[in-house]
Amino acid sequence: MDHLISVEEALEEIPVSNETLLEINTICDGKGIENVNAMFFYTDADLKITDTDKLFNGLVYLGGFKTNI
C-alpha cells in the first residue's frame, strides 16, 4: 500500500470546525480506519448518496458535514 498517514494528520487539511473534525474522527474509529493514503473532501449541497455502505473506488463514504467554507 502507498504511504499511509494517520486519520488525524489527514483531517488537518480540511476546513471544518474542531467539532466536525472530532465527529469525522469518531466515525473513522467506528469503522476501524486508523491510517489513510487518500481522502476526498468536496462540497455539493445537492449531492445525495443513497447507498452509504458502497465503496467508491475503494474509498469509504463517511458522511456529509458542515464546513467553514
PDB file of N, CA, C and O in Angstrom:
ATOM      1  N   MET A   1       0.848  -1.184   0.000  1.00  0.00           N
ATOM      2  CA  MET A   1       0.000   0.000   0.000  1.00  0.00           C
ATOM      3  C   MET A   1       0.889   1.241   0.000  1.00  0.00           C
ATOM      4  O   MET A   1       1.991   1.209   0.548  1.00  0.00           O
ATOM      5  N   ASP A   2       0.434   2.310  -0.594  1.00  0.00           N
ATOM      6  CA  ASP A   2       1.192   3.553  -0.642  1.00  0.00           C
ATOM      7  C   ASP A   2       1.402   4.115   0.753  1.00  0.00           C
ATOM      8  O   ASP A   2       0.913   3.566   1.740  1.00  0.00           O
ATOM      9  N   HIS A   3       2.123   5.197   0.818  1.00  0.00           N
ATOM     10  CA  HIS A   3       2.428   5.878   2.077  1.00  0.00           C
ATOM     11  C   HIS A   3       1.145   6.164   2.867  1.00  0.00           C
ATOM     12  O   HIS A   3       0.223   6.795   2.350  1.00  0.00           O
ATOM     13  N   LEU A   4       1.094   5.708   4.091  1.00  0.00           N
ATOM     14  CA  LEU A   4      -0.072   5.933   4.941  1.00  0.00           C
ATOM     15  C   LEU A   4       0.214   7.029   5.957  1.00  0.00           C
ATOM     16  O   LEU A   4       1.336   7.169   6.444  1.00  0.00           O
ATOM     17  N   ILE A   5      -0.823   7.804   6.269  1.00  0.00           N
ATOM     18  CA  ILE A   5      -0.749   8.785   7.345  1.00  0.00           C
ATOM     19  C   ILE A   5      -1.924   8.539   8.276  1.00  0.00           C
ATOM     20  O   ILE A   5      -2.890   7.870   7.907  1.00  0.00           O
ATOM     21  N   SER A   6      -1.839   9.074   9.466  1.00  0.00           N
ATOM     22  CA  SER A   6      -2.927   8.898  10.422  1.00  0.00           C
ATOM     23  C   SER A   6      -4.147   9.700   9.973  1.00  0.00           C
ATOM     24  O   SER A   6      -4.031  10.682   9.240  1.00  0.00           O
ATOM     25  N   VAL A   7      -5.299   9.262  10.423  1.00  0.00           N
ATOM     26  CA  VAL A   7      -6.537   9.998  10.131  1.00  0.00           C
ATOM     27  C   VAL A   7      -6.409  11.426  10.653  1.00  0.00           C
ATOM     28  O   VAL A   7      -6.805  12.373   9.974  1.00  0.00           O
ATOM     29  N   GLU A   8      -5.861  11.583  11.848  1.00  0.00           N
ATOM     30  CA  GLU A   8      -5.713  12.914  12.447  1.00  0.00           C
ATOM     31  C   GLU A   8      -4.885  13.832  11.559  1.00  0.00           C
ATOM     32  O   GLU A   8      -5.224  15.002  11.381  1.00  0.00           O
ATOM     33  N   GLU A   9      -3.796  13.302  10.999  1.00  0.00           N
ATOM     34  CA  GLU A   9      -2.959  14.102  10.117  1.00  0.00           C
ATOM     35  C   GLU A   9      -3.716  14.497   8.853  1.00  0.00           C
ATOM     36  O   GLU A   9      -3.606  15.635   8.397  1.00  0.00           O
ATOM     37  N   ALA A  10      -4.470  13.585   8.293  1.00  0.00           N
ATOM     38  CA  ALA A  10      -5.258  13.882   7.094  1.00  0.00           C
ATOM     39  C   ALA A  10      -6.325  14.930   7.390  1.00  0.00           C
ATOM     40  O   ALA A  10      -6.588  15.803   6.562  1.00  0.00           O
ATOM     41  N   LEU A  11      -6.930  14.846   8.551  1.00  0.00           N
ATOM     42  CA  LEU A  11      -8.001  15.777   8.901  1.00  0.00           C
ATOM     43  C   LEU A  11      -7.509  17.210   9.077  1.00  0.00           C
ATOM     44  O   LEU A  11      -8.302  18.149   8.996  1.00  0.00           O
ATOM     45  N   GLU A  12      -6.217  17.387   9.317  1.00  0.00           N
ATOM     46  CA  GLU A  12      -5.657  18.737   9.456  1.00  0.00           C
ATOM     47  C   GLU A  12      -5.792  19.541   8.168  1.00  0.00           C
ATOM     48  O   GLU A  12      -5.681  20.767   8.181  1.00  0.00           O
ATOM     49  N   GLU A  13      -6.030  18.856   7.067  1.00  0.00           N
ATOM     50  CA  GLU A  13      -6.065  19.506   5.756  1.00  0.00           C
ATOM     51  C   GLU A  13      -7.455  19.965   5.319  1.00  0.00           C
ATOM     52  O   GLU A  13      -7.584  20.603   4.274  1.00  0.00           O
ATOM     53  N   ILE A  14      -8.497  19.656   6.092  1.00  0.00           N
ATOM     54  CA  ILE A  14      -9.834  20.043   5.636  1.00  0.00           C
ATOM     55  C   ILE A  14     -10.389  21.176   6.487  1.00  0.00           C
ATOM     56  O   ILE A  14     -10.175  21.198   7.699  1.00  0.00           O
ATOM     57  N   PRO A  15     -11.102  22.120   5.868  1.00  0.00           N
ATOM     58  CA  PRO A  15     -11.569  23.333   6.548  1.00  0.00           C
ATOM     59  C   PRO A  15     -12.908  23.144   7.264  1.00  0.00           C
ATOM     60  O   PRO A  15     -13.946  23.615   6.800  1.00  0.00           O
ATOM     61  N   VAL A  16     -12.866  22.455   8.388  1.00  0.00           N
ATOM     62  CA  VAL A  16     -14.073  22.269   9.188  1.00  0.00           C
ATOM     63  C   VAL A  16     -13.771  22.601  10.641  1.00  0.00           C
ATOM     64  O   VAL A  16     -12.609  22.715  11.030  1.00  0.00           O
ATOM     65  N   SER A  17     -14.802  22.753  11.428  1.00  0.00           N
ATOM     66  CA  SER A  17     -14.629  23.088  12.836  1.00  0.00           C
ATOM     67  C   SER A  17     -14.010  21.920  13.604  1.00  0.00           C
ATOM     68  O   SER A  17     -14.013  20.782  13.134  1.00  0.00           O
ATOM     69  N   ASN A  18     -13.486  22.217  14.777  1.00  0.00           N
ATOM     70  CA  ASN A  18     -12.932  21.163  15.627  1.00  0.00           C
ATOM     71  C   ASN A  18     -13.996  20.139  15.992  1.00  0.00           C
ATOM     72  O   ASN A  18     -13.703  18.948  16.098  1.00  0.00           O
ATOM     73  N   GLU A  19     -15.219  20.592  16.183  1.00  0.00           N
ATOM     74  CA  GLU A  19     -16.325  19.688  16.489  1.00  0.00           C
ATOM     75  C   GLU A  19     -16.545  18.701  15.336  1.00  0.00           C
ATOM     76  O   GLU A  19     -16.744  17.507  15.562  1.00  0.00           O
ATOM     77  N   THR A  20     -16.509  19.204  14.120  1.00  0.00           N
ATOM     78  CA  THR A  20     -16.687  18.335  12.950  1.00  0.00           C
ATOM     79  C   THR A  20     -15.502  17.389  12.789  1.00  0.00           C
ATOM     80  O   THR A  20     -15.684  16.226  12.429  1.00  0.00           O
ATOM     81  N   LEU A  21     -14.292  17.875  13.052  1.00  0.00           N
ATOM     82  CA  LEU A  21     -13.116  17.001  12.996  1.00  0.00           C
ATOM     83  C   LEU A  21     -13.261  15.852  13.980  1.00  0.00           C
ATOM     84  O   LEU A  21     -12.939  14.709  13.657  1.00  0.00           O
ATOM     85  N   LEU A  22     -13.740  16.149  15.170  1.00  0.00           N
ATOM     86  CA  LEU A  22     -13.963  15.105  16.176  1.00  0.00           C
ATOM     87  C   LEU A  22     -15.018  14.117  15.694  1.00  0.00           C
ATOM     88  O   LEU A  22     -14.868  12.908  15.869  1.00  0.00           O
ATOM     89  N   GLU A  23     -16.086  14.634  15.087  1.00  0.00           N
ATOM     90  CA  GLU A  23     -17.149  13.778  14.558  1.00  0.00           C
ATOM     91  C   GLU A  23     -16.602  12.828  13.477  1.00  0.00           C
ATOM     92  O   GLU A  23     -16.897  11.633  13.488  1.00  0.00           O
ATOM     93  N   ILE A  24     -15.814  13.367  12.557  1.00  0.00           N
ATOM     94  CA  ILE A  24     -15.241  12.544  11.489  1.00  0.00           C
ATOM     95  C   ILE A  24     -14.291  11.511  12.076  1.00  0.00           C
ATOM     96  O   ILE A  24     -14.314  10.347  11.678  1.00  0.00           O
ATOM     97  N   ASN A  25     -13.460  11.927  13.016  1.00  0.00           N
ATOM     98  CA  ASN A  25     -12.517  11.010  13.640  1.00  0.00           C
ATOM     99  C   ASN A  25     -13.250   9.881  14.367  1.00  0.00           C
ATOM    100  O   ASN A  25     -12.817   8.729  14.326  1.00  0.00           O
ATOM    101  N   THR A  26     -14.348  10.207  15.024  1.00  0.00           N
ATOM    102  CA  THR A  26     -15.151   9.201  15.724  1.00  0.00           C
ATOM    103  C   THR A  26     -15.738   8.194  14.739  1.00  0.00           C
ATOM    104  O   THR A  26     -15.761   6.996  15.018  1.00  0.00           O
ATOM    105  N   ILE A  27     -16.212   8.669  13.594  1.00  0.00           N
ATOM    106  CA  ILE A  27     -16.737   7.776  12.557  1.00  0.00           C
ATOM    107  C   ILE A  27     -15.631   6.857  12.049  1.00  0.00           C
ATOM    108  O   ILE A  27     -15.844   5.656  11.880  1.00  0.00           O
ATOM    109  N   CYS A  28     -14.454   7.421  11.806  1.00  0.00           N
ATOM    110  CA  CYS A  28     -13.328   6.606  11.346  1.00  0.00           C
ATOM    111  C   CYS A  28     -12.989   5.538  12.381  1.00  0.00           C
ATOM    112  O   CYS A  28     -12.773   4.378  12.028  1.00  0.00           O
ATOM    113  N   ASP A  29     -12.942   5.919  13.649  1.00  0.00           N
ATOM    114  CA  ASP A  29     -12.686   4.939  14.716  1.00  0.00           C
ATOM    115  C   ASP A  29     -13.714   3.819  14.679  1.00  0.00           C
ATOM    116  O   ASP A  29     -13.361   2.645  14.792  1.00  0.00           O
ATOM    117  N   GLY A  30     -14.973   4.172  14.522  1.00  0.00           N
ATOM    118  CA  GLY A  30     -16.046   3.189  14.492  1.00  0.00           C
ATOM    119  C   GLY A  30     -15.951   2.236  13.310  1.00  0.00           C
ATOM    120  O   GLY A  30     -16.409   1.095  13.383  1.00  0.00           O
ATOM    121  N   LYS A  31     -15.356   2.706  12.227  1.00  0.00           N
ATOM    122  CA  LYS A  31     -15.196   1.873  11.033  1.00  0.00           C
ATOM    123  C   LYS A  31     -13.836   1.177  11.009  1.00  0.00           C
ATOM    124  O   LYS A  31     -13.508   0.474  10.053  1.00  0.00           O
ATOM    125  N   GLY A  32     -13.045   1.377  12.068  1.00  0.00           N
ATOM    126  CA  GLY A  32     -11.729   0.747  12.131  1.00  0.00           C
ATOM    127  C   GLY A  32     -10.688   1.392  11.240  1.00  0.00           C
ATOM    128  O   GLY A  32      -9.682   0.763  10.912  1.00  0.00           O
ATOM    129  N   ILE A  33     -10.909   2.625  10.844  1.00  0.00           N
ATOM    130  CA  ILE A  33      -9.975   3.337   9.973  1.00  0.00           C
ATOM    131  C   ILE A  33      -9.019   4.131  10.853  1.00  0.00           C
ATOM    132  O   ILE A  33      -9.426   5.073  11.533  1.00  0.00           O
ATOM    133  N   GLU A  34      -7.738   3.743  10.837  1.00  0.00           N
ATOM    134  CA  GLU A  34      -6.727   4.424  11.637  1.00  0.00           C
ATOM    135  C   GLU A  34      -5.752   5.207  10.776  1.00  0.00           C
ATOM    136  O   GLU A  34      -5.297   6.284  11.160  1.00  0.00           O
ATOM    137  N   ASN A  35      -5.433   4.658   9.610  1.00  0.00           N
ATOM    138  CA  ASN A  35      -4.480   5.283   8.691  1.00  0.00           C
ATOM    139  C   ASN A  35      -5.084   5.324   7.299  1.00  0.00           C
ATOM    140  O   ASN A  35      -5.884   4.466   6.927  1.00  0.00           O
ATOM    141  N   VAL A  36      -4.690   6.330   6.541  1.00  0.00           N
ATOM    142  CA  VAL A  36      -5.245   6.511   5.197  1.00  0.00           C
ATOM    143  C   VAL A  36      -4.128   6.857   4.219  1.00  0.00           C
ATOM    144  O   VAL A  36      -3.056   7.323   4.605  1.00  0.00           O
ATOM    145  N   ASN A  37      -4.408   6.618   2.955  1.00  0.00           N
ATOM    146  CA  ASN A  37      -3.492   7.076   1.916  1.00  0.00           C
ATOM    147  C   ASN A  37      -4.206   8.015   0.938  1.00  0.00           C
ATOM    148  O   ASN A  37      -3.602   8.533  -0.001  1.00  0.00           O
ATOM    149  N   ALA A  38      -5.503   8.222   1.179  1.00  0.00           N
ATOM    150  CA  ALA A  38      -6.268   9.155   0.349  1.00  0.00           C
ATOM    151  C   ALA A  38      -7.498   9.611   1.115  1.00  0.00           C
ATOM    152  O   ALA A  38      -8.079   8.860   1.898  1.00  0.00           O
ATOM    153  N   MET A  39      -7.877  10.845   0.875  1.00  0.00           N
ATOM    154  CA  MET A  39      -9.111  11.379   1.449  1.00  0.00           C
ATOM    155  C   MET A  39      -9.641  12.394   0.455  1.00  0.00           C
ATOM    156  O   MET A  39      -8.900  13.253  -0.022  1.00  0.00           O
ATOM    157  N   PHE A  40     -10.906  12.293   0.149  1.00  0.00           N
ATOM    158  CA  PHE A  40     -11.528  13.255  -0.746  1.00  0.00           C
ATOM    159  C   PHE A  40     -12.540  14.062   0.039  1.00  0.00           C
ATOM    160  O   PHE A  40     -13.388  13.518   0.746  1.00  0.00           O
ATOM    161  N   PHE A  41     -12.431  15.354  -0.100  1.00  0.00           N
ATOM    162  CA  PHE A  41     -13.334  16.291   0.549  1.00  0.00           C
ATOM    163  C   PHE A  41     -13.903  17.160  -0.557  1.00  0.00           C
ATOM    164  O   PHE A  41     -13.151  17.746  -1.337  1.00  0.00           O
ATOM    165  N   TYR A  42     -15.216  17.249  -0.632  1.00  0.00           N
ATOM    166  CA  TYR A  42     -15.823  18.035  -1.690  1.00  0.00           C
ATOM    167  C   TYR A  42     -17.089  18.685  -1.174  1.00  0.00           C
ATOM    168  O   TYR A  42     -17.658  18.258  -0.170  1.00  0.00           O
ATOM    169  N   THR A  43     -17.520  19.716  -1.869  1.00  0.00           N
ATOM    170  CA  THR A  43     -18.755  20.391  -1.498  1.00  0.00           C
ATOM    171  C   THR A  43     -19.738  20.296  -2.654  1.00  0.00           C
ATOM    172  O   THR A  43     -19.395  20.556  -3.807  1.00  0.00           O
ATOM    173  N   ASP A  44     -20.942  19.926  -2.328  1.00  0.00           N
ATOM    174  CA  ASP A  44     -22.037  19.856  -3.292  1.00  0.00           C
ATOM    175  C   ASP A  44     -23.323  19.735  -2.495  1.00  0.00           C
ATOM    176  O   ASP A  44     -23.703  18.641  -2.078  1.00  0.00           O
ATOM    177  N   ALA A  45     -23.983  20.843  -2.288  1.00  0.00           N
ATOM    178  CA  ALA A  45     -25.191  20.864  -1.462  1.00  0.00           C
ATOM    179  C   ALA A  45     -26.295  19.979  -2.015  1.00  0.00           C
ATOM    180  O   ALA A  45     -27.176  19.557  -1.267  1.00  0.00           O
ATOM    181  N   ASP A  46     -26.264  19.691  -3.309  1.00  0.00           N
ATOM    182  CA  ASP A  46     -27.322  18.897  -3.934  1.00  0.00           C
ATOM    183  C   ASP A  46     -26.992  17.407  -4.025  1.00  0.00           C
ATOM    184  O   ASP A  46     -27.837  16.613  -4.439  1.00  0.00           O
ATOM    185  N   LEU A  47     -25.786  17.024  -3.646  1.00  0.00           N
ATOM    186  CA  LEU A  47     -25.371  15.629  -3.757  1.00  0.00           C
ATOM    187  C   LEU A  47     -26.149  14.756  -2.777  1.00  0.00           C
ATOM    188  O   LEU A  47     -26.236  15.065  -1.589  1.00  0.00           O
ATOM    189  N   LYS A  48     -26.702  13.683  -3.276  1.00  0.00           N
ATOM    190  CA  LYS A  48     -27.445  12.721  -2.458  1.00  0.00           C
ATOM    191  C   LYS A  48     -26.781  11.361  -2.601  1.00  0.00           C
ATOM    192  O   LYS A  48     -26.732  10.809  -3.700  1.00  0.00           O
ATOM    193  N   ILE A  49     -26.275  10.821  -1.515  1.00  0.00           N
ATOM    194  CA  ILE A  49     -25.681   9.490  -1.507  1.00  0.00           C
ATOM    195  C   ILE A  49     -26.745   8.541  -0.975  1.00  0.00           C
ATOM    196  O   ILE A  49     -27.154   8.653   0.181  1.00  0.00           O
ATOM    197  N   THR A  50     -27.193   7.614  -1.805  1.00  0.00           N
ATOM    198  CA  THR A  50     -28.271   6.713  -1.391  1.00  0.00           C
ATOM    199  C   THR A  50     -27.759   5.417  -0.782  1.00  0.00           C
ATOM    200  O   THR A  50     -28.449   4.807   0.035  1.00  0.00           O
ATOM    201  N   ASP A  51     -26.565   4.986  -1.164  1.00  0.00           N
ATOM    202  CA  ASP A  51     -26.000   3.746  -0.630  1.00  0.00           C
ATOM    203  C   ASP A  51     -24.723   4.099   0.129  1.00  0.00           C
ATOM    204  O   ASP A  51     -23.632   4.099  -0.441  1.00  0.00           O
ATOM    205  N   THR A  52     -24.871   4.399   1.420  1.00  0.00           N
ATOM    206  CA  THR A  52     -23.729   4.867   2.206  1.00  0.00           C
ATOM    207  C   THR A  52     -22.728   3.760   2.534  1.00  0.00           C
ATOM    208  O   THR A  52     -21.636   4.047   3.024  1.00  0.00           O
ATOM    209  N   ASP A  53     -23.079   2.505   2.274  1.00  0.00           N
ATOM    210  CA  ASP A  53     -22.157   1.397   2.518  1.00  0.00           C
ATOM    211  C   ASP A  53     -21.340   1.020   1.280  1.00  0.00           C
ATOM    212  O   ASP A  53     -20.424   0.201   1.362  1.00  0.00           O
ATOM    213  N   LYS A  54     -21.671   1.613   0.147  1.00  0.00           N
ATOM    214  CA  LYS A  54     -20.965   1.320  -1.101  1.00  0.00           C
ATOM    215  C   LYS A  54     -19.550   1.893  -1.051  1.00  0.00           C
ATOM    216  O   LYS A  54     -19.344   3.005  -0.566  1.00  0.00           O
ATOM    217  N   LEU A  55     -18.587   1.139  -1.547  1.00  0.00           N
ATOM    218  CA  LEU A  55     -17.231   1.654  -1.679  1.00  0.00           C
ATOM    219  C   LEU A  55     -17.139   2.427  -2.987  1.00  0.00           C
ATOM    220  O   LEU A  55     -17.611   1.962  -4.024  1.00  0.00           O
ATOM    221  N   PHE A  56     -16.539   3.589  -2.938  1.00  0.00           N
ATOM    222  CA  PHE A  56     -16.375   4.437  -4.102  1.00  0.00           C
ATOM    223  C   PHE A  56     -14.914   4.366  -4.525  1.00  0.00           C
ATOM    224  O   PHE A  56     -14.064   5.063  -3.969  1.00  0.00           O
ATOM    225  N   ASN A  57     -14.627   3.518  -5.514  1.00  0.00           N
ATOM    226  CA  ASN A  57     -13.243   3.253  -5.938  1.00  0.00           C
ATOM    227  C   ASN A  57     -12.385   2.841  -4.742  1.00  0.00           C
ATOM    228  O   ASN A  57     -11.224   3.234  -4.633  1.00  0.00           O
ATOM    229  N   GLY A  58     -12.965   2.058  -3.863  1.00  0.00           N
ATOM    230  CA  GLY A  58     -12.249   1.572  -2.693  1.00  0.00           C
ATOM    231  C   GLY A  58     -12.290   2.513  -1.501  1.00  0.00           C
ATOM    232  O   GLY A  58     -11.769   2.183  -0.435  1.00  0.00           O
ATOM    233  N   LEU A  59     -12.898   3.674  -1.667  1.00  0.00           N
ATOM    234  CA  LEU A  59     -12.986   4.644  -0.573  1.00  0.00           C
ATOM    235  C   LEU A  59     -14.296   4.472   0.186  1.00  0.00           C
ATOM    236  O   LEU A  59     -15.346   4.214  -0.403  1.00  0.00           O
ATOM    237  N   VAL A  60     -14.213   4.618   1.494  1.00  0.00           N
ATOM    238  CA  VAL A  60     -15.384   4.508   2.366  1.00  0.00           C
ATOM    239  C   VAL A  60     -16.038   5.882   2.473  1.00  0.00           C
ATOM    240  O   VAL A  60     -15.357   6.877   2.721  1.00  0.00           O
ATOM    241  N   TYR A  61     -17.352   5.940   2.288  1.00  0.00           N
ATOM    242  CA  TYR A  61     -18.092   7.196   2.455  1.00  0.00           C
ATOM    243  C   TYR A  61     -18.325   7.423   3.944  1.00  0.00           C
ATOM    244  O   TYR A  61     -18.887   6.560   4.618  1.00  0.00           O
ATOM    245  N   LEU A  62     -17.902   8.576   4.467  1.00  0.00           N
ATOM    246  CA  LEU A  62     -18.040   8.871   5.887  1.00  0.00           C
ATOM    247  C   LEU A  62     -19.287   9.682   6.202  1.00  0.00           C
ATOM    248  O   LEU A  62     -19.822   9.570   7.306  1.00  0.00           O
ATOM    249  N   GLY A  63     -19.761  10.486   5.277  1.00  0.00           N
ATOM    250  CA  GLY A  63     -20.965  11.262   5.534  1.00  0.00           C
ATOM    251  C   GLY A  63     -20.848  12.695   5.045  1.00  0.00           C
ATOM    252  O   GLY A  63     -19.853  13.088   4.435  1.00  0.00           O
ATOM    253  N   GLY A  64     -21.884  13.459   5.328  1.00  0.00           N
ATOM    254  CA  GLY A  64     -21.921  14.873   4.978  1.00  0.00           C
ATOM    255  C   GLY A  64     -21.706  15.684   6.243  1.00  0.00           C
ATOM    256  O   GLY A  64     -22.227  15.341   7.304  1.00  0.00           O
ATOM    257  N   PHE A  65     -20.929  16.775   6.128  1.00  0.00           N
ATOM    258  CA  PHE A  65     -20.572  17.564   7.299  1.00  0.00           C
ATOM    259  C   PHE A  65     -20.614  19.044   6.965  1.00  0.00           C
ATOM    260  O   PHE A  65     -20.439  19.431   5.809  1.00  0.00           O
ATOM    261  N   LYS A  66     -20.844  19.867   7.969  1.00  0.00           N
ATOM    262  CA  LYS A  66     -20.821  21.321   7.784  1.00  0.00           C
ATOM    263  C   LYS A  66     -19.370  21.775   7.665  1.00  0.00           C
ATOM    264  O   LYS A  66     -18.476  21.221   8.305  1.00  0.00           O
ATOM    265  N   THR A  67     -19.154  22.788   6.838  1.00  0.00           N
ATOM    266  CA  THR A  67     -17.799  23.291   6.618  1.00  0.00           C
ATOM    267  C   THR A  67     -17.689  24.754   6.997  1.00  0.00           C
ATOM    268  O   THR A  67     -18.692  25.409   7.280  1.00  0.00           O
ATOM    269  N   ASN A  68     -16.472  25.261   7.002  1.00  0.00           N
ATOM    270  CA  ASN A  68     -16.208  26.683   7.249  1.00  0.00           C
ATOM    271  C   ASN A  68     -15.996  27.424   5.952  1.00  0.00           C
ATOM    272  O   ASN A  68     -15.548  28.571   5.959  1.00  0.00           O
ATOM    273  N   ILE A  69     -16.312  26.788   4.833  1.00  0.00           N
ATOM    274  CA  ILE A  69     -16.080  27.407   3.519  1.00  0.00           C
ATOM    275  C   ILE A  69     -17.192  28.386   3.229  1.00  0.00           C
ATOM    276  O   ILE A  69     -17.196  29.021   2.175  1.00  0.00           O
TER     277      ILE A  69
END
